[in-house]
Amino acid sequence: MRATEEINIVGKDWLTEIEAAHYCGVSRRQFCAKRAGYGLVPHRFMGKKLYAKDELCAAIRASEDWYQEPDRTIATAVPPMSDPKLQAIWERLGNVRLRPYVPRKLRVVEP
């Protein structure tokens, strides 16, 4: 199946391998390589590998949560300074642009 073709899985309870990979949001190659680790076993029906949509959903729900890093801004990334004068300057500057952006003129070179 080409990347430009649309996959329609609306109303289906059983999905082919390509549709199951699409439903899980991964490529077919990755789906085939890692399906056994999630306990996904295809059912053979009329020469096709079929996956139950509810089994795919259960495997996704049983997988580990994505770790989200805390929001890191410049203020939290830099440890507090021991010198109070430097700390005051750092807080005053914050995320302020030091000078306004002025676009430069393009030089036209004539032949």
C-alpha positions as CSV (number, residue, x, y, z in Angstrom):
1,M,0.0,0.0,0.0
2,R,1.3,3.4,-0.9
3,A,1.6,6.3,1.5
4,T,-0.7,8.4,-0.5
5,E,-3.6,5.9,-0.4
6,E,-6.2,6.5,2.4
7,I,-6.9,3.7,4.9
8,N,-10.6,3.6,5.9
9,I,-11.1,1.6,9.2
10,V,-14.5,3.1,10.1
11,G,-16.9,0.5,11.3
12,K,-14.5,-2.4,11.1
13,D,-13.9,-4.7,14.1
14,W,-11.2,-6.8,12.4
15,L,-8.3,-5.1,10.7
16,T,-5.6,-6.3,8.3
17,E,-2.0,-5.9,9.1
18,I,-1.6,-2.6,7.3
19,E,-4.9,-1.3,8.8
20,A,-3.8,-2.4,12.3
21,A,-0.5,-0.6,12.0
22,H,-2.3,2.5,10.8
23,Y,-4.7,2.2,13.8
24,C,-1.8,1.9,16.2
25,G,0.0,4.9,14.6
26,V,3.1,3.1,13.5
27,S,4.6,1.8,10.3
28,R,3.9,-1.7,9.1
29,R,7.5,-2.8,9.6
30,Q,7.6,-1.6,13.2
31,F,4.2,-3.2,13.9
32,C,5.4,-6.5,12.6
33,A,8.6,-6.3,14.5
34,K,7.1,-5.5,17.9
35,R,3.6,-7.0,17.9
36,A,4.7,-10.1,19.8
37,G,6.1,-8.0,22.6
38,Y,2.6,-6.6,23.2
39,G,0.9,-10.0,22.9
40,L,-0.8,-9.3,19.6
41,V,-1.3,-12.5,17.7
42,P,-3.0,-12.5,14.3
43,H,-6.0,-14.6,13.6
44,R,-6.0,-16.5,10.3
45,F,-9.2,-16.2,8.3
46,M,-9.5,-17.0,4.6
47,G,-5.8,-16.6,4.1
48,K,-5.6,-13.2,5.8
49,K,-3.9,-12.0,9.0
50,L,-6.6,-10.2,11.0
51,Y,-6.3,-8.3,14.2
52,A,-9.2,-7.5,16.5
53,K,-9.6,-3.8,17.1
54,D,-10.4,-4.2,20.8
55,E,-7.2,-6.3,21.3
56,L,-5.2,-3.5,19.6
57,C,-6.8,-0.9,21.9
58,A,-6.2,-3.0,25.0
59,A,-2.5,-3.4,24.0
60,I,-2.2,0.4,23.6
61,R,-3.8,1.0,26.9
62,A,-1.6,-1.5,28.7
63,S,1.6,0.0,27.3
64,E,3.6,2.3,29.5
65,D,2.9,6.0,29.7
66,W,5.0,8.5,27.8
67,Y,7.4,10.3,30.1
68,Q,7.0,14.0,29.9
69,E,9.9,16.2,31.0
70,P,9.1,19.2,33.1
71,D,8.8,22.5,31.4
72,R,12.3,24.0,31.2
73,T,12.7,27.6,30.6
74,I,15.8,29.7,30.9
75,A,14.9,30.7,34.4
76,T,14.6,27.1,35.6
77,A,17.5,25.8,33.6
78,V,20.1,28.1,35.2
79,P,20.8,27.5,38.9
80,P,20.3,30.5,41.2
81,M,23.4,32.6,41.5
82,S,25.1,33.1,44.8
83,D,26.0,36.8,44.2
84,P,22.9,39.0,44.9
85,K,24.0,41.6,42.3
86,L,24.2,39.0,39.5
87,Q,20.9,37.5,40.6
88,A,19.2,41.0,40.4
89,I,20.7,41.6,36.9
90,W,19.6,38.1,35.7
91,E,16.0,38.7,36.9
92,R,15.8,42.1,35.4
93,L,17.0,40.9,32.0
94,G,14.8,37.8,31.9
95,N,13.8,37.1,28.3
96,V,14.0,40.7,27.0
97,R,15.6,41.3,23.6
98,L,18.7,43.3,24.1
99,R,18.2,45.3,20.9
100,P,15.5,45.4,18.3
101,Y,15.7,43.4,15.2
102,V,16.5,45.4,12.1
103,P,16.6,43.6,8.8
104,R,19.7,44.2,6.7
105,K,19.4,45.4,3.1
106,L,20.3,42.9,0.4
107,R,23.2,43.9,-1.7
108,V,22.6,43.8,-5.4
109,V,25.6,42.8,-7.4
110,E,25.5,43.9,-11.0
111,P,27.3,41.8,-13.6
